[in-house]
Amino acid sequence: MPGGIIVHPVPFWFHLNPMLTLTLKNIPKDLHLRLKASAEKNRRSLNSEILTRLESDFAAPPVDPEVQAGRLHDFTARLPLLEHRKIDRYKRQGRA
């Protein structure tokens, strides 16, 4: 437009849910290398790898330590009792 204002159209979703920018600082070199290797393995950009890991971490259900301890106790209570002498004998025979 001669003498007018040029308006560049912006996708409608941009105004509905704009993406924010997050800058990470002081990342340990080893962590950066592991993230980079993981991104390459998963065929993602480094940014996508970090976003995927953050999303999966926050999507994980919270763990109640007392409930988990109770489940572990119930599980171990159902295990058969072992005779340590038999286990030692099997080890000596090469079966364990």
Buried (B, 14 or more C-beta within 10 A) or exposed (E): EEEEEEEEEEEEEEEEEEEEEEEEEEEEEEEEEEBEEBBEEEEBEEEEBBEBEEEEEEEEEEEEEEEEEEEEEEEEEEEEEEEEEEEEEEEEEEEE
